[in-house]
Amino acid sequence: MTASPDTPIWCTSSYSSNGGDCVEVATNLAIPHGTVPVRDSKNPTGPALAVTATAFAAFVDGVKTHGFRGA
């Protein structure tokens, strides 16, 4: 069975081996809806924050290029 294009498919980073203190994202909604839901992995039935796909892509790019280092 395949998921509906409106159903989030939640993913956790492979770097999240810290005991569950992480977030999950559903990037499968970026193209059909223009948003990337983000939620607390410890509260999967709780609310999700809908981030625009453009803002999420900029965030990921910043992480990859170390753009968030402190002063």
CHARMM-style PDB file with segment names, atoms N, HN, CA, C and O in Angstrom:
ATOM      1  N   MET     1       0.838  -1.171   0.000  1.00  0.00      PROA
ATOM      2  CA  MET     1       0.000   0.000   0.000  1.00  0.00      PROA
ATOM      3  C   MET     1       0.888   1.241   0.000  1.00  0.00      PROA
ATOM      4  O   MET     1       1.889   1.282   0.716  1.00  0.00      PROA
ATOM      5  N   THR     2       0.537   2.246  -0.789  1.00  0.00      PROA
ATOM      6  HN  THR     2      -0.275   2.213  -1.371  1.00  0.00      PROA
ATOM      7  CA  THR     2       1.301   3.487  -0.832  1.00  0.00      PROA
ATOM      8  C   THR     2       0.571   4.566  -0.036  1.00  0.00      PROA
ATOM      9  O   THR     2      -0.651   4.537   0.103  1.00  0.00      PROA
ATOM     10  N   ALA     3       1.329   5.493   0.470  1.00  0.00      PROA
ATOM     11  HN  ALA     3       2.323   5.516   0.357  1.00  0.00      PROA
ATOM     12  CA  ALA     3       0.753   6.585   1.257  1.00  0.00      PROA
ATOM     13  C   ALA     3       0.118   7.612   0.332  1.00  0.00      PROA
ATOM     14  O   ALA     3       0.555   7.805  -0.803  1.00  0.00      PROA
ATOM     15  N   SER     4      -0.904   8.257   0.830  1.00  0.00      PROA
ATOM     16  HN  SER     4      -1.259   8.101   1.752  1.00  0.00      PROA
ATOM     17  CA  SER     4      -1.545   9.349   0.111  1.00  0.00      PROA
ATOM     18  C   SER     4      -0.556  10.501  -0.006  1.00  0.00      PROA
ATOM     19  O   SER     4       0.278  10.681   0.882  1.00  0.00      PROA
ATOM     20  N   PRO     5      -0.627  11.289  -1.082  1.00  0.00      PROA
ATOM     21  CA  PRO     5       0.280  12.433  -1.196  1.00  0.00      PROA
ATOM     22  C   PRO     5       0.033  13.492  -0.119  1.00  0.00      PROA
ATOM     23  O   PRO     5       0.829  14.420   0.028  1.00  0.00      PROA
ATOM     24  N   ASP     6      -1.053  13.361   0.627  1.00  0.00      PROA
ATOM     25  HN  ASP     6      -1.699  12.607   0.507  1.00  0.00      PROA
ATOM     26  CA  ASP     6      -1.353  14.288   1.709  1.00  0.00      PROA
ATOM     27  C   ASP     6      -0.920  13.754   3.072  1.00  0.00      PROA
ATOM     28  O   ASP     6      -1.055  14.447   4.080  1.00  0.00      PROA
ATOM     29  N   THR     7      -0.399  12.522   3.108  1.00  0.00      PROA
ATOM     30  HN  THR     7      -0.289  11.959   2.289  1.00  0.00      PROA
ATOM     31  CA  THR     7       0.008  11.896   4.363  1.00  0.00      PROA
ATOM     32  C   THR     7       1.505  12.094   4.589  1.00  0.00      PROA
ATOM     33  O   THR     7       2.310  11.694   3.749  1.00  0.00      PROA
ATOM     34  N   PRO     8       1.886  12.699   5.703  1.00  0.00      PROA
ATOM     35  CA  PRO     8       3.316  12.882   5.975  1.00  0.00      PROA
ATOM     36  C   PRO     8       4.013  11.530   6.162  1.00  0.00      PROA
ATOM     37  O   PRO     8       3.490  10.638   6.830  1.00  0.00      PROA
ATOM     38  N   ILE     9       5.174  11.395   5.575  1.00  0.00      PROA
ATOM     39  HN  ILE     9       5.599  12.120   5.032  1.00  0.00      PROA
ATOM     40  CA  ILE     9       6.045  10.244   5.805  1.00  0.00      PROA
ATOM     41  C   ILE     9       7.202  10.787   6.636  1.00  0.00      PROA
ATOM     42  O   ILE     9       8.103  11.445   6.115  1.00  0.00      PROA
ATOM     43  N   TRP    10       7.165  10.504   7.935  1.00  0.00      PROA
ATOM     44  HN  TRP    10       6.433   9.970   8.358  1.00  0.00      PROA
ATOM     45  CA  TRP    10       8.101  11.101   8.887  1.00  0.00      PROA
ATOM     46  C   TRP    10       9.463  10.428   8.831  1.00  0.00      PROA
ATOM     47  O   TRP    10       9.558   9.202   8.762  1.00  0.00      PROA
ATOM     48  N   CYS    11      10.506  11.229   8.862  1.00  0.00      PROA
ATOM     49  HN  CYS    11      10.429  12.225   8.919  1.00  0.00      PROA
ATOM     50  CA  CYS    11      11.893  10.754   8.832  1.00  0.00      PROA
ATOM     51  C   CYS    11      12.677  11.440   9.940  1.00  0.00      PROA
ATOM     52  O   CYS    11      12.430  12.595  10.285  1.00  0.00      PROA
ATOM     53  N   THR    12      13.622  10.697  10.483  1.00  0.00      PROA
ATOM     54  HN  THR    12      13.822   9.759  10.202  1.00  0.00      PROA
ATOM     55  CA  THR    12      14.542  11.228  11.486  1.00  0.00      PROA
ATOM     56  C   THR    12      15.949  11.133  10.919  1.00  0.00      PROA
ATOM     57  O   THR    12      16.274  10.160  10.239  1.00  0.00      PROA
ATOM     58  N   SER    13      16.767  12.100  11.178  1.00  0.00      PROA
ATOM     59  HN  SER    13      16.504  12.891  11.730  1.00  0.00      PROA
ATOM     60  CA  SER    13      18.134  12.093  10.688  1.00  0.00      PROA
ATOM     61  C   SER    13      18.892  10.862  11.165  1.00  0.00      PROA
ATOM     62  O   SER    13      18.684  10.384  12.280  1.00  0.00      PROA
ATOM     63  N   SER    14      19.764  10.360  10.315  1.00  0.00      PROA
ATOM     64  HN  SER    14      19.932  10.748   9.409  1.00  0.00      PROA
ATOM     65  CA  SER    14      20.609   9.227  10.704  1.00  0.00      PROA
ATOM     66  C   SER    14      21.610   9.640  11.779  1.00  0.00      PROA
ATOM     67  O   SER    14      22.229   8.781  12.406  1.00  0.00      PROA
ATOM     68  N   TYR    15      21.774  10.931  11.996  1.00  0.00      PROA
ATOM     69  HN  TYR    15      21.271  11.629  11.487  1.00  0.00      PROA
ATOM     70  CA  TYR    15      22.666  11.429  13.034  1.00  0.00      PROA
ATOM     71  C   TYR    15      21.973  11.498  14.396  1.00  0.00      PROA
ATOM     72  O   TYR    15      22.607  11.843  15.394  1.00  0.00      PROA
ATOM     73  N   SER    16      20.693  11.176  14.445  1.00  0.00      PROA
ATOM     74  HN  SER    16      20.178  10.896  13.635  1.00  0.00      PROA
ATOM     75  CA  SER    16      19.908  11.284  15.678  1.00  0.00      PROA
ATOM     76  C   SER    16      19.971  10.002  16.495  1.00  0.00      PROA
ATOM     77  O   SER    16      18.985   9.271  16.594  1.00  0.00      PROA
ATOM     78  N   SER    17      21.103   9.741  17.063  1.00  0.00      PROA
ATOM     79  HN  SER    17      21.904  10.335  16.983  1.00  0.00      PROA
ATOM     80  CA  SER    17      21.260   8.560  17.908  1.00  0.00      PROA
ATOM     81  C   SER    17      21.478   8.978  19.356  1.00  0.00      PROA
ATOM     82  O   SER    17      22.190   8.314  20.109  1.00  0.00      PROA
ATOM     83  N   ASN    18      20.849  10.095  19.733  1.00  0.00      PROA
ATOM     84  HN  ASN    18      20.270  10.634  19.121  1.00  0.00      PROA
ATOM     85  CA  ASN    18      21.075  10.668  21.064  1.00  0.00      PROA
ATOM     86  C   ASN    18      19.987  10.299  22.066  1.00  0.00      PROA
ATOM     87  O   ASN    18      19.813  11.001  23.062  1.00  0.00      PROA
ATOM     88  N   GLY    19      19.262   9.232  21.833  1.00  0.00      PROA
ATOM     89  HN  GLY    19      19.403   8.661  21.024  1.00  0.00      PROA
ATOM     90  CA  GLY    19      18.245   8.820  22.794  1.00  0.00      PROA
ATOM     91  C   GLY    19      16.867   9.401  22.534  1.00  0.00      PROA
ATOM     92  O   GLY    19      16.010   9.344  23.416  1.00  0.00      PROA
ATOM     93  N   GLY    20      16.627   9.950  21.371  1.00  0.00      PROA
ATOM     94  HN  GLY    20      17.323   9.996  20.655  1.00  0.00      PROA
ATOM     95  CA  GLY    20      15.289  10.405  21.022  1.00  0.00      PROA
ATOM     96  C   GLY    20      15.027  11.884  21.141  1.00  0.00      PROA
ATOM     97  O   GLY    20      13.902  12.317  20.896  1.00  0.00      PROA
ATOM     98  N   ASP    21      16.015  12.684  21.508  1.00  0.00      PROA
ATOM     99  HN  ASP    21      16.929  12.332  21.707  1.00  0.00      PROA
ATOM    100  CA  ASP    21      15.817  14.125  21.595  1.00  0.00      PROA
ATOM    101  C   ASP    21      16.096  14.754  20.236  1.00  0.00      PROA
ATOM    102  O   ASP    21      17.139  15.370  20.018  1.00  0.00      PROA
ATOM    103  N   CYS    22      15.142  14.583  19.331  1.00  0.00      PROA
ATOM    104  HN  CYS    22      14.294  14.083  19.508  1.00  0.00      PROA
ATOM    105  CA  CYS    22      15.364  15.085  17.977  1.00  0.00      PROA
ATOM    106  C   CYS    22      14.027  15.477  17.349  1.00  0.00      PROA
ATOM    107  O   CYS    22      12.970  15.341  17.966  1.00  0.00      PROA
ATOM    108  N   VAL    23      14.094  15.950  16.148  1.00  0.00      PROA
ATOM    109  HN  VAL    23      14.952  16.060  15.646  1.00  0.00      PROA
ATOM    110  CA  VAL    23      12.896  16.299  15.395  1.00  0.00      PROA
ATOM    111  C   VAL    23      12.756  15.353  14.221  1.00  0.00      PROA
ATOM    112  O   VAL    23      13.716  14.708  13.799  1.00  0.00      PROA
ATOM    113  N   GLU    24      11.537  15.283  13.700  1.00  0.00      PROA
ATOM    114  HN  GLU    24      10.758  15.807  14.042  1.00  0.00      PROA
ATOM    115  CA  GLU    24      11.258  14.506  12.505  1.00  0.00      PROA
ATOM    116  C   GLU    24      10.704  15.451  11.456  1.00  0.00      PROA
ATOM    117  O   GLU    24      10.048  16.438  11.788  1.00  0.00      PROA
ATOM    118  N   VAL    25      10.965  15.153  10.191  1.00  0.00      PROA
ATOM    119  HN  VAL    25      11.497  14.351   9.922  1.00  0.00      PROA
ATOM    120  CA  VAL    25      10.459  15.967   9.089  1.00  0.00      PROA
ATOM    121  C   VAL    25       9.746  15.074   8.090  1.00  0.00      PROA
ATOM    122  O   VAL    25      10.025  13.878   7.996  1.00  0.00      PROA
ATOM    123  N   ALA    26       8.825  15.667   7.348  1.00  0.00      PROA
ATOM    124  HN  ALA    26       8.599  16.639   7.425  1.00  0.00      PROA
ATOM    125  CA  ALA    26       8.102  14.953   6.299  1.00  0.00      PROA
ATOM    126  C   ALA    26       8.332  15.685   4.979  1.00  0.00      PROA
ATOM    127  O   ALA    26       7.500  16.479   4.540  1.00  0.00      PROA
ATOM    128  N   THR    27       9.470  15.402   4.361  1.00  0.00      PROA
ATOM    129  HN  THR    27      10.145  14.757   4.718  1.00  0.00      PROA
ATOM    130  CA  THR    27       9.836  16.117   3.133  1.00  0.00      PROA
ATOM    131  C   THR    27       8.986  15.711   1.933  1.00  0.00      PROA
ATOM    132  O   THR    27       9.021  16.384   0.903  1.00  0.00      PROA
ATOM    133  N   ASN    28       8.224  14.626   2.046  1.00  0.00      PROA
ATOM    134  HN  ASN    28       8.195  14.080   2.883  1.00  0.00      PROA
ATOM    135  CA  ASN    28       7.392  14.201   0.920  1.00  0.00      PROA
ATOM    136  C   ASN    28       6.282  15.202   0.596  1.00  0.00      PROA
ATOM    137  O   ASN    28       5.680  15.127  -0.474  1.00  0.00      PROA
ATOM    138  N   LEU    29       6.009  16.126   1.497  1.00  0.00      PROA
ATOM    139  HN  LEU    29       6.499  16.186   2.367  1.00  0.00      PROA
ATOM    140  CA  LEU    29       4.965  17.123   1.245  1.00  0.00      PROA
ATOM    141  C   LEU    29       5.507  18.411   0.626  1.00  0.00      PROA
ATOM    142  O   LEU    29       4.738  19.324   0.325  1.00  0.00      PROA
ATOM    143  N   ALA    30       6.822  18.491   0.435  1.00  0.00      PROA
ATOM    144  HN  ALA    30       7.447  17.750   0.680  1.00  0.00      PROA
ATOM    145  CA  ALA    30       7.431  19.718  -0.094  1.00  0.00      PROA
ATOM    146  C   ALA    30       6.928  20.042  -1.504  1.00  0.00      PROA
ATOM    147  O   ALA    30       6.561  21.183  -1.781  1.00  0.00      PROA
ATOM    148  N   ILE    31       6.909  19.063  -2.379  1.00  0.00      PROA
ATOM    149  HN  ILE    31       7.208  18.135  -2.154  1.00  0.00      PROA
ATOM    150  CA  ILE    31       6.490  19.341  -3.763  1.00  0.00      PROA
ATOM    151  C   ILE    31       4.975  19.507  -3.883  1.00  0.00      PROA
ATOM    152  O   ILE    31       4.530  20.498  -4.462  1.00  0.00      PROA
ATOM    153  N   PRO    32       4.161  18.582  -3.363  1.00  0.00      PROA
ATOM    154  CA  PRO    32       2.717  18.763  -3.575  1.00  0.00      PROA
ATOM    155  C   PRO    32       2.090  19.906  -2.784  1.00  0.00      PROA
ATOM    156  O   PRO    32       1.069  20.452  -3.201  1.00  0.00      PROA
ATOM    157  N   HSD    33       2.692  20.280  -1.635  1.00  0.00      PROA
ATOM    158  HN  HSD    33       3.522  19.836  -1.297  1.00  0.00      PROA
ATOM    159  CA  HSD    33       2.072  21.296  -0.783  1.00  0.00      PROA
ATOM    160  C   HSD    33       2.937  22.522  -0.526  1.00  0.00      PROA
ATOM    161  O   HSD    33       2.437  23.537  -0.042  1.00  0.00      PROA
ATOM    162  N   GLY    34       4.230  22.446  -0.843  1.00  0.00      PROA
ATOM    163  HN  GLY    34       4.637  21.622  -1.237  1.00  0.00      PROA
ATOM    164  CA  GLY    34       5.125  23.578  -0.618  1.00  0.00      PROA
ATOM    165  C   GLY    34       5.521  23.762   0.825  1.00  0.00      PROA
ATOM    166  O   GLY    34       6.051  24.811   1.193  1.00  0.00      PROA
ATOM    167  N   THR    35       5.272  22.749   1.662  1.00  0.00      PROA
ATOM    168  HN  THR    35       4.842  21.897   1.363  1.00  0.00      PROA
ATOM    169  CA  THR    35       5.632  22.830   3.074  1.00  0.00      PROA
ATOM    170  C   THR    35       6.366  21.573   3.512  1.00  0.00      PROA
ATOM    171  O   THR    35       6.240  20.511   2.902  1.00  0.00      PROA
ATOM    172  N   VAL    36       7.131  21.718   4.575  1.00  0.00      PROA
ATOM    173  HN  VAL    36       7.234  22.581   5.071  1.00  0.00      PROA
ATOM    174  CA  VAL    36       7.815  20.583   5.208  1.00  0.00      PROA
ATOM    175  C   VAL    36       7.394  20.596   6.678  1.00  0.00      PROA
ATOM    176  O   VAL    36       7.858  21.434   7.450  1.00  0.00      PROA
ATOM    177  N   PRO    37       6.518  19.669   7.063  1.00  0.00      PROA
ATOM    178  CA  PRO    37       6.145  19.594   8.478  1.00  0.00      PROA
ATOM    179  C   PRO    37       7.323  19.131   9.331  1.00  0.00      PROA
ATOM    180  O   PRO    37       8.109  18.282   8.911  1.00  0.00      PROA
ATOM    181  N   VAL    38       7.437  19.693  10.522  1.00  0.00      PROA
ATOM    182  HN  VAL    38       6.799  20.383  10.863  1.00  0.00      PROA
ATOM    183  CA  VAL    38       8.493  19.340  11.477  1.00  0.00      PROA
ATOM    184  C   VAL    38       7.802  19.086  12.813  1.00  0.00      PROA
ATOM    185  O   VAL    38       6.940  19.859  13.231  1.00  0.00      PROA
ATOM    186  N   ARG    39       8.188  17.987  13.484  1.00  0.00      PROA
ATOM    187  HN  ARG    39       8.888  17.358  13.144  1.00  0.00      PROA
ATOM    188  CA  ARG    39       7.567  17.668  14.776  1.00  0.00      PROA
ATOM    189  C   ARG    39       8.598  17.133  15.756  1.00  0.00      PROA
ATOM    190  O   ARG    39       9.695  16.732  15.368  1.00  0.00      PROA
ATOM    191  N   ASP    40       8.232  17.133  17.023  1.00  0.00      PROA
ATOM    192  HN  ASP    40       7.340  17.459  17.338  1.00  0.00      PROA
ATOM    193  CA  ASP    40       9.053  16.596  18.097  1.00  0.00      PROA
ATOM    194  C   ASP    40       8.926  15.078  18.074  1.00  0.00      PROA
ATOM    195  O   ASP    40       7.816  14.550  18.154  1.00  0.00      PROA
ATOM    196  N   SER    41      10.037  14.376  17.966  1.00  0.00      PROA
ATOM    197  HN  SER    41      10.938  14.805  17.900  1.00  0.00      PROA
ATOM    198  CA  SER    41       9.997  12.915  17.884  1.00  0.00      PROA
ATOM    199  C   SER    41       9.453  12.277  19.162  1.00  0.00      PROA
ATOM    200  O   SER    41       8.964  11.147  19.125  1.00  0.00      PROA
ATOM    201  N   LYS    42       9.530  12.977  20.281  1.00  0.00      PROA
ATOM    202  HN  LYS    42       9.927  13.895  20.311  1.00  0.00      PROA
ATOM    203  CA  LYS    42       9.020  12.438  21.539  1.00  0.00      PROA
ATOM    204  C   LYS    42       7.513  12.595  21.661  1.00  0.00      PROA
ATOM    205  O   LYS    42       6.901  12.007  22.552  1.00  0.00      PROA
ATOM    206  N   ASN    43       6.907  13.382  20.777  1.00  0.00      PROA
ATOM    207  HN  ASN    43       7.405  13.860  20.053  1.00  0.00      PROA
ATOM    208  CA  ASN    43       5.470  13.632  20.831  1.00  0.00      PROA
ATOM    209  C   ASN    43       4.871  13.496  19.428  1.00  0.00      PROA
ATOM    210  O   ASN    43       4.419  14.489  18.858  1.00  0.00      PROA
ATOM    211  N   PRO    44       4.861  12.283  18.863  1.00  0.00      PROA
ATOM    212  CA  PRO    44       4.425  12.114  17.481  1.00  0.00      PROA
ATOM    213  C   PRO    44       2.953  12.429  17.227  1.00  0.00      PROA
ATOM    214  O   PRO    44       2.569  12.652  16.079  1.00  0.00      PROA
ATOM    215  N   THR    45       2.129  12.452  18.258  1.00  0.00      PROA
ATOM    216  HN  THR    45       2.441  12.271  19.191  1.00  0.00      PROA
ATOM    217  CA  THR    45       0.726  12.811  18.058  1.00  0.00      PROA
ATOM    218  C   THR    45       0.469  14.285  18.350  1.00  0.00      PROA
ATOM    219  O   THR    45      -0.660  14.761  18.232  1.00  0.00      PROA
ATOM    220  N   GLY    46       1.515  15.000  18.729  1.00  0.00      PROA
ATOM    221  HN  GLY    46       2.432  14.613  18.825  1.00  0.00      PROA
ATOM    222  CA  GLY    46       1.387  16.423  19.021  1.00  0.00      PROA
ATOM    223  C   GLY    46       1.401  17.260  17.757  1.00  0.00      PROA
ATOM    224  O   GLY    46       1.359  16.722  16.651  1.00  0.00      PROA
ATOM    225  N   PRO    47       1.459  18.558  17.915  1.00  0.00      PROA
ATOM    226  CA  PRO    47       1.421  19.458  16.765  1.00  0.00      PROA
ATOM    227  C   PRO    47       2.702  19.395  15.935  1.00  0.00      PROA
ATOM    228  O   PRO    47       3.771  19.025  16.421  1.00  0.00      PROA
ATOM    229  N   ALA    48       2.554  19.765  14.681  1.00  0.00      PROA
ATOM    230  HN  ALA    48       1.686  20.065  14.286  1.00  0.00      PROA
ATOM    231  CA  ALA    48       3.700  19.860  13.769  1.00  0.00      PROA
ATOM    232  C   ALA    48       3.777  21.300  13.271  1.00  0.00      PROA
ATOM    233  O   ALA    48       2.756  21.952  13.053  1.00  0.00      PROA
ATOM    234  N   LEU    49       4.978  21.772  13.098  1.00  0.00      PROA
ATOM    235  HN  LEU    49       5.807  21.242  13.275  1.00  0.00      PROA
ATOM    236  CA  LEU    49       5.221  23.103  12.561  1.00  0.00      PROA
ATOM    237  C   LEU    49       5.371  22.977  11.052  1.00  0.00      PROA
ATOM    238  O   LEU    49       6.192  22.188  10.583  1.00  0.00      PROA
ATOM    239  N   ALA    50       4.603  23.729  10.287  1.00  0.00      PROA
ATOM    240  HN  ALA    50       3.936  24.370  10.668  1.00  0.00      PROA
ATOM    241  CA  ALA    50       4.693  23.693   8.825  1.00  0.00      PROA
ATOM    242  C   ALA    50       5.644  24.788   8.359  1.00  0.00      PROA
ATOM    243  O   ALA    50       5.343  25.975   8.475  1.00  0.00      PROA
ATOM    244  N   VAL    51       6.786  24.382   7.835  1.00  0.00      PROA
ATOM    245  HN  VAL    51       7.031  23.417   7.741  1.00  0.00      PROA
ATOM    246  CA  VAL    51       7.804  25.309   7.343  1.00  0.00      PROA
ATOM    247  C   VAL    51       7.719  25.321   5.821  1.00  0.00      PROA
ATOM    248  O   VAL    51       7.535  24.271   5.204  1.00  0.00      PROA
ATOM    249  N   THR    52       7.850  26.489   5.212  1.00  0.00      PROA
ATOM    250  HN  THR    52       8.000  27.342   5.713  1.00  0.00      PROA
ATOM    251  CA  THR    52       7.814  26.510   3.751  1.00  0.00      PROA
ATOM    252  C   THR    52       8.987  25.701   3.203  1.00  0.00      PROA
ATOM    253  O   THR    52      10.053  25.643   3.817  1.00  0.00      PROA
ATOM    254  N   ALA    53       8.783  25.086   2.058  1.00  0.00      PROA
ATOM    255  HN  ALA    53       7.917  25.133   1.559  1.00  0.00      PROA
ATOM    256  CA  ALA    53       9.837  24.278   1.447  1.00  0.00      PROA
ATOM    257  C   ALA    53      11.073  25.128   1.160  1.00  0.00      PROA
ATOM    258  O   ALA    53      12.198  24.648   1.301  1.00  0.00      PROA
ATOM    259  N   THR    54      10.881  26.362   0.766  1.00  0.00      PROA
ATOM    260  HN  THR    54       9.968  26.753   0.652  1.00  0.00      PROA
ATOM    261  CA  THR    54      12.003  27.265   0.490  1.00  0.00      PROA
ATOM    262  C   THR    54      12.806  27.551   1.753  1.00  0.00      PROA
ATOM    263  O   THR    54      14.037  27.523   1.728  1.00  0.00      PROA
ATOM    264  N   ALA    55      12.118  27.824   2.852  1.00  0.00      PROA
ATOM    265  HN  ALA    55      11.119  27.846   2.872  1.00  0.00      PROA
ATOM    266  CA  ALA    55      12.810  28.097   4.119  1.00  0.00      PROA
ATOM    267  C   ALA    55      13.524  26.844   4.624  1.00  0.00      PROA
ATOM    268  O   ALA    55      14.632  26.937   5.151  1.00  0.00      PROA
ATOM    269  N   PHE    56      12.906  25.686   4.471  1.00  0.00      PROA
ATOM    270  HN  PHE    56      12.005  25.611   4.043  1.00  0.00      PROA
ATOM    271  CA  PHE    56      13.540  24.447   4.918  1.00  0.00      PROA
ATOM    272  C   PHE    56      14.799  24.161   4.095  1.00  0.00      PROA
ATOM    273  O   PHE    56      15.823  23.753   4.644  1.00  0.00      PROA
ATOM    274  N   ALA    57      14.722  24.375   2.783  1.00  0.00      PROA
ATOM    275  HN  ALA    57      13.891  24.707   2.337  1.00  0.00      PROA
ATOM    276  CA  ALA    57      15.892  24.163   1.917  1.00  0.00      PROA
ATOM    277  C   ALA    57      17.021  25.108   2.314  1.00  0.00      PROA
ATOM    278  O   ALA    57      18.185  24.707   2.318  1.00  0.00      PROA
ATOM    279  N   ALA    58      16.696  26.358   2.648  1.00  0.00      PROA
ATOM    280  HN  ALA    58      15.750  26.683   2.645  1.00  0.00      PROA
ATOM    281  CA  ALA    58      17.713  27.313   3.076  1.00  0.00      PROA
ATOM    282  C   ALA    58      18.329  26.885   4.407  1.00  0.00      PROA
ATOM    283  O   ALA    58      19.535  27.028   4.605  1.00  0.00      PROA
ATOM    284  N   PHE    59      17.516  26.365   5.312  1.00  0.00      PROA
ATOM    285  HN  PHE    59      16.536  26.249   5.151  1.00  0.00      PROA
ATOM    286  CA  PHE    59      18.021  25.870   6.595  1.00  0.00      PROA
ATOM    287  C   PHE    59      18.987  24.710   6.375  1.00  0.00      PROA
ATOM    288  O   PHE    59      20.083  24.701   6.936  1.00  0.00      PROA
ATOM    289  N   VAL    60      18.590  23.732   5.563  1.00  0.00      PROA
ATOM    290  HN  VAL    60      17.700  23.739   5.107  1.00  0.00      PROA
ATOM    291  CA  VAL    60      19.449  22.575   5.286  1.00  0.00      PROA
ATOM    292  C   VAL    60      20.754  23.024   4.640  1.00  0.00      PROA
ATOM    293  O   VAL    60      21.824  22.520   4.984  1.00  0.00      PROA
ATOM    294  N   ASP    61      20.672  23.967   3.706  1.00  0.00      PROA
ATOM    295  HN  ASP    61      19.804  24.376   3.426  1.00  0.00      PROA
ATOM    296  CA  ASP    61      21.880  24.488   3.065  1.00  0.00      PROA
ATOM    297  C   ASP    61      22.789  25.152   4.091  1.00  0.00      PROA
ATOM    298  O   ASP    61      24.007  24.983   4.045  1.00  0.00      PROA
ATOM    299  N   GLY    62      22.202  25.905   5.016  1.00  0.00      PROA
ATOM    300  HN  GLY    62      21.213  26.042   5.053  1.00  0.00      PROA
ATOM    301  CA  GLY    62      22.988  26.543   6.061  1.00  0.00      PROA
ATOM    302  C   GLY    62      23.678  25.533   6.960  1.00  0.00      PROA
ATOM    303  O   GLY    62      24.823  25.736   7.363  1.00  0.00      PROA
ATOM    304  N   VAL    63      22.993  24.452   7.273  1.00  0.00      PROA
ATOM    305  HN  VAL    63      22.062  24.287   6.945  1.00  0.00      PROA
ATOM    306  CA  VAL    63      23.601  23.402   8.094  1.00  0.00      PROA
ATOM    307  C   VAL    63      24.757  22.759   7.340  1.00  0.00      PROA
ATOM    308  O   VAL    63      25.832  22.548   7.901  1.00  0.00      PROA
ATOM    309  N   LYS    64      24.534  22.450   6.072  1.00  0.00      PROA
ATOM    310  HN  LYS    64      23.661  22.622   5.615  1.00  0.00      PROA
ATOM    311  CA  LYS    64      25.575  21.781   5.269  1.00  0.00      PROA
ATOM    312  C   LYS    64      26.809  22.649   5.082  1.00  0.00      PROA
ATOM    313  O   LYS    64      27.922  22.128   5.002  1.00  0.00      PROA
ATOM    314  N   THR    65      26.633  23.953   5.013  1.00  0.00      PROA
ATOM    315  HN  THR    65      25.729  24.376   5.078  1.00  0.00      PROA
ATOM    316  CA  THR    65      27.764  24.857   4.769  1.00  0.00      PROA
ATOM    317  C   THR    65      28.277  25.497   6.051  1.00  0.00      PROA
ATOM    318  O   THR    65      29.071  26.438   6.014  1.00  0.00      PROA
ATOM    319  N   HSD    66      27.812  24.975   7.191  1.00  0.00      PROA
ATOM    320  HN  HSD    66      27.167  24.211   7.220  1.00  0.00      PROA
ATOM    321  CA  HSD    66      28.240  25.469   8.509  1.00  0.00      PROA
ATOM    322  C   HSD    66      27.893  26.946   8.684  1.00  0.00      PROA
ATOM    323  O   HSD    66      28.638  27.684   9.329  1.00  0.00      PROA
ATOM    324  N   GLY    67      26.779  27.377   8.121  1.00  0.00      PROA
ATOM    325  HN  GLY    67      26.174  26.777   7.597  1.00  0.00      PROA
ATOM    326  CA  GLY    67      26.375  28.768   8.207  1.00  0.00      PROA
ATOM    327  C   GLY    67      25.810  29.186   9.550  1.00  0.00      PROA
ATOM    328  O   GLY    67      25.460  30.353   9.727  1.00  0.00      PROA
ATOM    329  N   PHE    68      25.709  28.266  10.503  1.00  0.00      PROA
ATOM    330  HN  PHE    68      25.993  27.318  10.359  1.00  0.00      PROA
ATOM    331  CA  PHE    68      25.123  28.585  11.796  1.00  0.00      PROA
ATOM    332  C   PHE    68      26.122  28.524  12.935  1.00  0.00      PROA
ATOM    333  O   PHE    68      25.734  28.330  14.087  1.00  0.00      PROA
ATOM    334  N   ARG    69      27.360  28.682  12.642  1.00  0.00      PROA
ATOM    335  HN  ARG    69      27.675  28.840  11.706  1.00  0.00      PROA
ATOM    336  CA  ARG    69      28.376  28.680  13.695  1.00  0.00      PROA
ATOM    337  C   ARG    69      28.278  29.942  14.528  1.00  0.00      PROA
ATOM    338  O   ARG    69      27.939  31.013  14.026  1.00  0.00      PROA
ATOM    339  N   GLY    70      28.578  29.799  15.802  1.00  0.00      PROA
ATOM    340  HN  GLY    70      28.853  28.928  16.210  1.00  0.00      PROA
ATOM    341  CA  GLY    70      28.545  30.956  16.711  1.00  0.00      PROA
ATOM    342  C   GLY    70      29.740  31.863  16.488  1.00  0.00      PROA
ATOM    343  O   GLY    70      30.697  31.514  15.797  1.00  0.00      PROA
ATOM    344  N   ALA    71      29.656  33.030  17.090  1.00  0.00      PROA
ATOM    345  HN  ALA    71      28.879  33.314  17.651  1.00  0.00      PROA
ATOM    346  CA  ALA    71      30.730  34.019  16.928  1.00  0.00      PROA
ATOM    347  C   ALA    71      31.954  33.628  17.725  1.00  0.00      PROA
ATOM    348  OT1 ALA    71      32.956  34.343  17.708  1.00  0.00      PROA
TER     349      ALA     71
END
